[in-house]
């Protein structure tokens, strides 16, 4: 990874620095971290490339799950976003809507806002406690465990200009069990939580069993949270399909995982229609 030679930038108090919801800095971001075992070792098959690494860790005598994100170069997926928003848009702006780290920041920021307003229940997802940038001592610990955050695969000029520069980004969440916890007894609740998140204009876009812990969503690295430049760039039909994607994938998950469904809790997506609306937050 390139060495950080520039003076350290002040830490942002919340991210991302664009319109819409934001996640706050983790309260204990400067505290020493005891890194324990890695939790997502099964996520690296060719069909499921990992966005980062999840560890069990202890901070101030409390255990958390810490997701450390790989560096992300927006140019790596310009084939996807450039036809929608054009090539004149700044890479940093694109990153705020395509980088898995910022996707999680925006989703959890909106979830926390909605919980405070009483629109969502506090335990609708595995709770998040904020983001932070790793300190050099933590980088060295992860490097000693052969953790590659792919800092050599991003454009140096772009990366140096980002919040945090080459400091690795992480998000802190509650530590949950390894059990997805989705079964016939709580299918209705799981689907209801998806619908409630969608009602707050949070679209996970990656509903599958591996993204659940104890019956709650734990990963929002692929999520779209409105306002979203890519969603805004789609035509009305494509936008509605994107907003319904979570419910479609829920049905597919139940089928693929052969989860018993005696109450036939399957959404007939083709019959559903979303009320047309334009929302700006």
N, C-alpha and C positions, 0 to 999 in steps of 0.2 A: 504494500500500500504506500502511495507517495507520502513523504513526510510533511507534516504541517509546519511550514516555516513562517506563515503570516501571523501577526498578532491575533490572539483569540478575540472573537467577536462577543459582544454581550449576548447572554442567552435570552432568546425570546421567551416571553411569559406564556404565550399561547401560539399554536400553529393549527392550520396553515395561515399565512398572511394574505388571504384573499377573501372575497365575499362569502358569506355563509358561516356555518358553525365552526367552532374552534375548540381544540382540546388544550387544557392547561398543563403547565409544567408540573411534574411530579413533586410533591411537597418535600421529599427527602432526596432530591436529585444529587446533592453533594455528599451523601452518606456513603460509607464503605459498604460494598456488596460482597456477600459470601456466595460465590457461584457454586451451585450444587449440580445435580445431574441434568442432562439435556432431556427434554420431554417429547420432542417431535422427530425422533430418529426414523420413523417409518414414513416420512413425507417426501422422500427423495427419489422415488421411482421416476422413470422417464415420462410417465403420463401425468405426473403431478409435481412439477418443479416447485421447490420451496421458495417462499418470499424472504425467509429468514430462519432464525433459530430460536426455539423457545426453551428456556431454562427454569428450573426451580431454583429460587435464590432467596437468601435471607437478608433483610435490611432492618436494622434496629429491632432485632429479635422477632420479626414477623416474616413469615414465608409468603412469597409472591410467585407468580409466573411472569417472567420477563421475556418479551419477544424482541429480539435484536434483528433489525432489518438489514438486508443486503442493500448496497448502494444501487440506485436506479438511474439510468440514463434515459431521458425521454425519447432520445433518438432511436432507442432499441425497439420501440413499438410505433414509430411514426407512420408505418403502413396502415395503422388503425386510426389514429387521430387526425393525421394530416388531411385525408379526404373530407373530413367533417368540419374542421376548423381552419384549414389552410396552413400555409407555411410561414406566414408573417407573424404569427403569434409567438410570444416569447417562450423559451423552453421552460423557464421557471413557472410560468402560468400553466402550461400544459402539465407540468409535474404535479401541481396542486390537485389535479383531477385524475392522474393516471398512476402516480407512485403509490404502491401499497401502503407505505407509511402514512402518507397524507390521507389516503382513503380511510384508514382506521381513525386518524385524528378527527376527520370530519364526521364520520358516523358516530363515534363516541361523544363528540361534542354535541351533536344534535340529541342523542339519547339523554345525556345529562341535562340539557336544557328542558327536554320534555318531561323528565322525571321531576325536576324542580317545579314545573308548572302543573304537575298532577296529571299530565296526559298519558304517561306511561308509569307502570309500577316499577319500584326500585330494583326488583330482581328479574326484569324481563330478559336480560342477557347477563353473561358473566361480567361482573363489574370491572371497570377500568379506573386507574388512579392517576393517569397522566403520562406524559412523555418525558424523556430526558436524553441527554447526549452522554455517551460513555466517556469516562476519564481514561487517561493513558494507561493507568494501572490495570483497568478492566480490559482494555484492548489486548494488553500483553497476556493476560490470563486466557482470553479466548483464543489468541494466536497459538498459545501453548497446547491448546486442545484441537488444533488444526481446523479452526473455524475460519472459513474464507468468506468475507463479506463483499468480495469482488470489487474492491475499490480501484483496482487496476483496469477495470472494464468501463469506467465512465470517463467522459471528457474532463480533463483536469480544470480547464478554464470554467466550465459550467459548474463543476462540483465546488470549487473554491468560492464561487459567488452565492452558493446556497446557504440558508441558515444552518449554522454548525459546521460548514465546510466539510472536511474529511473526518469529523468526529462521527462515529457510528450512532445511529438513532435507535431508540428503544421505547417500548410502551409497557407499562406495568399494569398487570391485571390480578384479580383474585386467583389463588391457586385452586383449581378444581380437580376432580378425580379424572382418571383416564376413560371412564365410562361415558359413551355418548348419551346414554339415558333417554333414548327415544324408543318408545314401544307402544303397543296397542292401548295401554292405559292412559297415555298422555298425548296421543296424536292430535286430539282436538285442541289441547292447550298449545302444543307446538305450532300448529297452523294458526291459531288465534294470535300468538305472539308475532308471527310473520306479518299477518294482516295489520296488527297494531303498529309495527315498525313501518310498514308501507304507508300507513295513514299519516305518519310524520315525515314522509318523503325520504325514507331511508330504504334503499334497495340493496340487499346483501349480494345478490348476483352470483352466489356460490353456495346454494343450499345443498348440502350433502352431509352424510352421517359423520364424517371426520371433522366437520366444523362445529359439532355439538359436544358439550360436556355437561353431564347431569341434566340433560333436557334443555339446555340453553345455548344459544349461539355464542361462540367464543372468538370467531375470526371474521373480520370485516375488511380484509386486505383487498378484496375485489369489489367492494361496495361502491355504489353511486348514491350520493346524498345531494338532494337539490338545495340551492341552485347548482346546476352542473352543466358545464359548457358542452359536453358531448351529448347529453340528453337534450339540451336545448337545440342542438344542431340537427337532430333527427326530425323526419317528417312525423306528422301526428300518429300515423299507424305504427311506425317503428317505435316511437316513444311509448305508446301504450303497451306494445309488446314487451318493451324493456321493463316497464313498471309492473307487469304481470309475471316477469320471469321467475321471481321467488316462488310463487304459487305453482307455476308449472314444474319447477325443479323439486318442490316438495312432493308433488304427486309422483314424479320420476324416482325420487329417493325411496318412497314407500314401496314402489314396485321393484326397484333394483335390489333393495336390501331385504325384500320379502318380509316386511314388517306386517304382522297380522292386522287386518283392518276390518273387524267385524261390523263396525258402524258405517263402513263405506265413506270414510272421511277423505274424499278425493275431490279436488276442485275441478269442475268442468270449465276449464279456462275459456274455451271457445264461446261459452255462453255469457262470460263476464264482460262488462263494459265499465270503463272508468269515466267518471264525469270529467268533461274537458275543463281544464283550468290552467291558469298561468300563475305560478307562485314565485314570489321573490322574498327572500328573507334578509 
